[in-house]
Amino acid sequence: MAPTATGPDAHNPKTFDVILGKVPDDFKSLHEIPEEYAWTNLNEHPSLDSDSVPIIDLNDPNASQLISHSCRTWGMFQLINHGVPNNVVEDMESVAQSLFSLPAEQKLKVARGPGGISGYGFHLISAFSDKKLWSECFTILGSPLEHYAKLWPQGYTKICSITEEYDKELGRLSSRLMWIMLASLGISKEDVKWSGPKGDNHEAHVLQLNSYPACPDPDRAMGLVPHTDSTLVTIVHQSKICGLQVFQEGTGWFTVPPVPGAMVVNVGDLMHILSNGSYVSVLHRVLVNQTQQRLSVVYTYGPPDNVPISPIPKLLSASHPALYPPVTNWSEYIDTKTKLKGKALASLRLYEPLTN
């Protein structure tokens, strides 16, 4: 059975706001794990060091077929020759390193407010769990200018330019990957009405910088709780330190080792719904390291917020009816997922798919 996250009574909006309004402790000052950070079920399923997660070259003539196969089996792959310049990626990781190296009191100047999304604090999925996560994040929704000016009063203009360039490159790559995934299912831009006449009407995205500090007892701490992403596509740049793991039912957790120049691509919940279950929304987590900090830069890509999401009609038939009812919009889905502590897909599923 796949592991699931449990959490506080997120049906109560005040509880959700309280969680998001909190900020992480100063991890450098913690030489032992406080009880609120101590997890007991990390080894419920085995962890496997493996190179099983596919590595796909976007320049490969068979890239579309390889991506489709990976989406159906793993829900995740590592992508090389993706077109994002190395210097853009390296500069963005340097921004993350600089941000999380700031003194705690400086980071608190941009702390996320109750009910907010942008700013510094715990990962947003902290609402799914009772225990705290051994991580800190900075979430960017829209322009980071106001927050950056508080973090780096003397140099925020250059850092904004780096962030905007990375955001632009990842938006371009996300759109390209989404259409490769859909085209592999026989879906054209004309079949997705909300995408606009040119298939480029995708405004909803979030950029998140994550830090997983060195931990005195990594066997009892969790960097990121097991979860699926509430998106179409998620693209992750991870630093050179291992920590990301993906779950395979009946086997356990597979480590996704950092590959130089590669981006990790996850299938999200909304892509799973659009594909009528053909593509796997992947369960993944992050473990922490005893001696080294791990960084990641995460770009989550979704449809325009105001459009309903449902299985694409072209994929449906009498023998393959819709597995899911329409979801009114992305925001509503995230609200549902929060209330159900990460179990929205299972609750929405109308029936189990027929095996081919």
C-alpha positions as CSV (number, residue, x, y, z in Angstrom):
1,M,0.0,0.0,0.0
2,A,1.3,3.5,-0.9
3,P,2.2,5.7,2.1
4,T,-0.1,8.6,2.8
5,A,0.3,11.8,4.6
6,T,-1.9,12.6,7.6
7,G,-2.4,16.0,8.9
8,P,-4.4,18.5,11.0
9,D,-8.0,19.3,10.5
10,A,-7.6,21.3,7.3
11,H,-11.4,21.3,6.9
12,N,-11.1,24.3,9.3
13,P,-9.7,27.2,7.3
14,K,-8.2,28.8,10.4
15,T,-6.0,25.7,10.9
16,F,-4.7,26.0,7.4
17,D,-3.9,29.6,7.9
18,V,-2.1,29.0,11.1
19,I,0.1,26.4,9.5
20,L,1.0,28.6,6.6
21,G,1.5,31.5,8.8
22,K,4.3,29.8,10.8
23,V,8.0,29.9,9.8
24,P,10.7,27.2,10.2
25,D,13.1,27.3,13.1
26,D,16.7,28.4,12.7
27,F,18.0,25.0,11.7
28,K,21.6,25.9,12.4
29,S,20.8,26.3,16.1
30,L,19.1,22.9,16.4
31,H,21.6,20.2,17.4
32,E,18.9,17.7,18.3
33,I,15.6,17.1,16.6
34,P,12.7,18.6,18.5
35,E,9.7,16.3,18.9
36,E,7.6,18.3,16.5
37,Y,10.1,17.4,13.7
38,A,10.4,13.7,14.6
39,W,8.8,11.2,12.2
40,T,8.4,7.5,13.0
41,N,7.4,5.9,9.7
42,L,10.2,6.8,7.3
43,N,11.2,3.2,6.8
44,E,7.8,1.7,6.4
45,H,8.8,0.9,2.8
46,P,12.3,0.1,1.6
47,S,14.5,2.8,0.0
48,L,16.4,1.7,-3.1
49,D,19.4,3.3,-4.7
50,S,18.8,2.9,-8.4
51,D,19.2,4.3,-11.8
52,S,15.7,3.1,-12.8
53,V,14.0,6.4,-13.2
54,P,14.3,7.1,-17.0
55,I,16.8,9.7,-18.4
56,I,15.5,11.1,-21.7
57,D,17.3,13.3,-24.2
58,L,14.9,15.8,-25.6
59,N,16.9,15.7,-28.8
60,D,16.4,12.0,-29.3
61,P,14.2,11.3,-32.3
62,N,12.2,8.9,-30.1
63,A,11.8,11.5,-27.3
64,S,8.0,11.7,-27.6
65,Q,7.5,8.0,-27.3
66,L,10.0,7.7,-24.4
67,I,8.3,10.6,-22.5
68,S,4.9,9.0,-23.1
69,H,6.1,5.6,-21.8
70,S,7.7,7.2,-18.7
71,C,4.5,9.2,-18.0
72,R,2.5,5.9,-18.1
73,T,4.9,3.9,-15.9
74,W,6.8,6.2,-13.6
75,G,5.0,9.5,-13.8
76,M,8.5,11.0,-13.7
77,F,11.7,11.2,-15.8
78,Q,14.9,13.2,-15.9
79,L,15.3,15.4,-19.0
80,I,18.7,16.3,-20.6
81,N,19.3,18.6,-23.6
82,H,16.2,20.5,-22.5
83,G,17.3,23.8,-23.9
84,V,17.5,25.8,-20.7
85,P,21.0,27.4,-20.7
86,N,23.4,26.0,-18.0
87,N,24.3,29.6,-16.8
88,V,20.6,30.4,-16.2
89,V,20.2,27.3,-14.1
90,E,23.4,27.9,-12.2
91,D,22.5,31.5,-11.5
92,M,19.1,30.5,-10.2
93,E,20.6,28.0,-7.8
94,S,23.0,30.7,-6.6
95,V,20.0,32.9,-5.9
96,A,18.5,30.1,-3.8
97,Q,21.8,29.5,-2.0
98,S,22.1,33.2,-1.2
99,L,18.6,33.5,0.0
100,F,18.7,30.6,2.4
101,S,22.2,31.7,3.7
102,L,20.7,35.0,4.9
103,P,20.3,35.4,8.7
104,A,17.0,34.2,10.0
105,E,15.8,37.7,11.0
106,Q,16.4,38.8,7.3
107,K,14.3,36.0,5.9
108,L,11.6,36.7,8.4
109,K,11.1,40.1,6.7
110,V,9.4,38.3,3.8
111,A,7.6,35.7,5.9
112,R,4.4,34.4,4.3
113,G,1.4,35.8,5.9
114,P,-1.6,33.6,7.1
115,G,-3.5,32.4,4.1
116,G,-0.8,33.7,1.7
117,I,1.2,31.9,-0.9
118,S,4.2,34.2,-1.8
119,G,7.0,34.5,0.7
120,Y,9.2,32.6,3.1
121,G,8.1,29.8,5.3
122,F,7.3,26.1,5.4
123,H,6.4,24.2,2.2
124,L,2.7,24.7,1.4
125,I,2.0,21.0,1.8
126,S,2.9,21.2,5.5
127,A,-0.9,21.4,5.9
128,F,-1.0,17.7,5.1
129,S,1.0,16.5,8.1
130,D,1.0,16.7,11.9
131,K,4.8,16.9,12.1
132,K,7.0,19.7,10.9
133,L,9.2,19.3,7.9
134,W,13.0,19.7,8.0
135,S,13.0,22.3,5.2
136,E,12.3,25.9,4.3
137,C,11.1,27.4,1.2
138,F,10.5,30.7,-0.6
139,T,7.5,30.8,-2.9
140,I,7.1,33.2,-5.8
141,L,3.7,33.9,-7.3
142,G,3.9,36.9,-9.6
143,S,6.8,39.3,-9.3
144,P,9.4,38.8,-6.5
145,L,10.4,42.5,-6.7
146,E,8.9,43.6,-3.4
147,H,10.2,40.6,-1.4
148,Y,13.7,40.8,-3.1
149,A,14.0,44.5,-2.2
150,K,13.6,43.5,1.5
151,L,16.1,40.6,1.3
152,W,18.8,42.3,-0.8
153,P,18.3,46.1,-0.6
154,Q,21.5,46.8,-2.6
155,G,21.3,44.1,-5.3
156,Y,17.7,43.1,-5.9
157,T,17.5,44.3,-9.5
158,K,20.0,41.9,-10.8
159,I,18.5,39.0,-8.7
160,C,15.1,39.8,-10.1
161,S,16.5,39.7,-13.7
162,I,18.0,36.2,-13.0
163,T,14.6,35.0,-11.6
164,E,12.6,36.4,-14.5
165,E,14.9,34.8,-17.0
166,Y,14.7,31.4,-15.3
167,D,10.9,31.8,-15.1
168,K,10.7,32.6,-18.8
169,E,12.9,29.6,-19.8
170,L,10.9,27.1,-17.6
171,G,7.6,28.4,-18.9
172,R,8.7,27.7,-22.4
173,L,9.9,24.2,-21.5
174,S,6.8,23.4,-19.5
175,S,4.5,24.3,-22.4
176,R,6.6,22.2,-24.8
177,L,6.5,19.2,-22.6
178,M,2.8,19.5,-22.0
179,W,2.1,19.4,-25.7
180,I,4.5,16.5,-26.2
181,M,2.6,14.5,-23.5
182,L,-0.8,15.3,-24.9
183,A,0.2,14.7,-28.5
184,S,1.4,11.3,-27.5
185,L,-2.2,10.6,-26.5
186,G,-3.5,11.8,-29.9
187,I,-4.5,15.1,-28.5
188,S,-4.1,18.3,-30.6
189,K,-4.2,22.0,-29.5
190,E,-7.7,22.1,-31.1
191,D,-8.9,19.5,-28.6
192,V,-7.9,21.6,-25.6
193,K,-10.3,24.6,-25.8
194,W,-8.9,26.5,-22.8
195,S,-5.4,26.6,-24.4
196,G,-6.3,29.3,-26.9
197,P,-5.9,29.3,-30.7
198,K,-2.1,29.0,-30.5
199,G,-2.0,26.6,-27.5
200,D,-0.1,29.0,-25.3
201,N,-2.8,30.3,-22.9
202,H,-1.2,28.9,-19.7
203,E,-0.8,31.6,-17.2
204,A,-0.9,29.8,-13.9
205,H,2.5,28.8,-12.5
206,V,4.5,29.0,-9.3
207,L,8.2,29.1,-8.8
208,Q,9.5,27.8,-5.5
209,L,13.0,27.7,-4.0
210,N,13.6,24.9,-1.4
211,S,16.3,24.3,1.2
212,Y,16.8,21.1,3.1
213,P,19.4,21.9,5.7
214,A,21.8,19.4,7.1
215,C,20.1,17.4,9.9
216,P,21.6,15.9,13.1
217,D,19.4,12.8,12.8
218,P,18.2,12.3,9.2
219,D,16.6,8.9,10.0
220,R,13.9,10.7,12.0
221,A,13.3,13.8,10.0
222,M,11.4,14.4,6.7
223,G,12.3,17.1,4.2
224,L,9.1,16.8,2.2
225,V,6.1,14.6,3.0
226,P,5.0,12.0,0.4
227,H,2.7,13.8,-2.0
228,T,1.6,14.3,-5.6
229,D,1.8,17.6,-7.3
230,S,-1.5,19.6,-8.0
231,T,-0.4,20.6,-11.5
232,L,-0.1,19.6,-15.1
233,V,3.7,19.4,-15.1
234,T,6.3,20.1,-12.5
235,I,10.0,20.7,-13.4
236,V,12.6,20.4,-10.7
237,H,16.3,21.4,-10.7
238,Q,18.0,19.7,-7.8
239,S,21.5,20.4,-6.5
240,K,24.2,17.7,-6.4
241,I,22.9,16.2,-3.1
242,C,20.5,13.2,-3.2
243,G,17.2,13.3,-1.4
244,L,14.4,13.1,-3.9
245,Q,12.6,9.7,-4.0
246,V,9.7,8.4,-6.1
247,F,7.4,5.6,-4.9
248,Q,6.6,2.4,-6.9
249,E,3.7,0.3,-5.6
250,G,4.9,-3.1,-4.5
251,T,8.6,-2.2,-4.5
252,G,9.3,0.9,-2.4
253,W,11.1,4.3,-2.7
254,F,13.5,4.8,-5.5
255,T,16.1,7.6,-5.2
256,V,16.3,10.0,-8.1
257,P,20.0,10.8,-8.2
258,P,21.1,14.2,-9.5
259,V,22.3,14.0,-13.1
260,P,24.5,16.9,-14.3
261,G,22.5,19.2,-16.6
262,A,19.2,17.3,-16.1
263,M,15.8,18.5,-15.0
264,V,13.4,16.2,-13.1
265,V,9.9,16.2,-14.7
266,N,6.8,15.1,-12.7
267,V,3.4,14.4,-14.0
268,G,0.8,16.2,-11.8
269,D,-2.7,15.5,-10.7
270,L,-4.4,17.7,-13.4
271,M,-2.4,15.9,-16.2
272,H,-3.6,12.6,-14.7
273,I,-7.2,13.8,-14.9
274,L,-6.8,15.2,-18.5
275,S,-5.3,11.9,-19.6
276,N,-8.2,10.0,-18.0
277,G,-5.7,8.2,-15.8
278,S,-3.3,7.2,-18.6
279,Y,-0.5,9.2,-17.1
280,V,0.6,8.6,-13.5
281,S,0.5,11.4,-11.0
282,V,3.7,10.4,-9.1
283,L,4.0,10.0,-5.4
284,H,7.3,11.5,-4.2
285,R,9.1,12.7,-1.1
286,V,12.4,14.3,0.0
287,L,14.8,12.9,2.7
288,V,17.5,15.0,4.4
289,N,21.2,14.6,4.7
290,Q,23.3,14.6,8.0
291,T,26.1,16.8,6.8
292,Q,25.1,18.6,3.6
293,Q,22.3,21.0,2.6
294,R,20.2,20.2,-0.4
295,L,18.7,22.8,-2.7
296,S,16.0,22.6,-5.4
297,V,14.2,25.0,-7.7
298,V,10.7,23.9,-8.5
299,Y,8.5,25.2,-11.4
300,T,4.9,24.1,-11.2
301,Y,2.8,24.6,-14.4
302,G,-0.9,24.6,-14.7
303,P,-3.9,25.7,-16.8
304,P,-5.4,29.2,-16.5
305,D,-7.0,29.3,-13.1
306,N,-10.5,29.9,-14.2
307,V,-11.0,26.9,-16.5
308,P,-12.6,23.6,-15.7
309,I,-10.4,20.5,-15.9
310,S,-11.8,17.1,-16.9
311,P,-10.8,14.1,-19.0
312,I,-10.4,15.1,-22.6
313,P,-13.5,13.9,-24.6
314,K,-11.3,12.5,-27.4
315,L,-9.9,9.9,-25.0
316,L,-13.3,8.6,-23.8
317,S,-15.5,5.8,-25.2
318,A,-18.1,3.3,-24.0
319,S,-15.3,1.0,-22.8
320,H,-13.2,3.9,-21.3
321,P,-15.6,6.4,-19.7
322,A,-14.4,9.3,-17.7
323,L,-12.6,8.3,-14.5
324,Y,-13.1,11.7,-12.9
325,P,-15.8,14.4,-12.9
326,P,-15.0,17.9,-14.0
327,V,-12.9,20.0,-11.6
328,T,-14.2,23.5,-11.6
329,N,-10.7,25.1,-11.7
330,W,-7.2,24.7,-10.4
331,S,-7.8,26.7,-7.2
332,E,-10.8,24.7,-6.3
333,Y,-8.9,21.5,-6.8
334,I,-6.1,22.7,-4.5
335,D,-8.7,23.7,-1.9
336,T,-10.2,20.2,-2.1
337,K,-6.8,18.6,-1.8
338,T,-6.0,20.6,1.3
339,K,-9.2,19.7,2.9
340,L,-8.7,16.0,2.2
341,K,-5.0,16.1,3.3
342,G,-3.6,15.2,-0.1
343,K,-6.2,12.6,-1.1
344,A,-8.2,14.5,-3.6
345,L,-7.6,12.2,-6.6
346,A,-8.7,9.1,-4.7
347,S,-11.9,10.9,-3.5
348,L,-12.8,12.1,-7.0
349,R,-12.3,8.9,-8.8
350,L,-15.6,7.6,-10.1
351,Y,-14.5,4.0,-10.5
352,E,-11.3,1.8,-11.0
353,P,-10.2,1.7,-14.6
354,L,-10.6,-1.5,-16.7
355,T,-7.3,-3.3,-17.4
356,N,-6.3,-3.6,-21.0
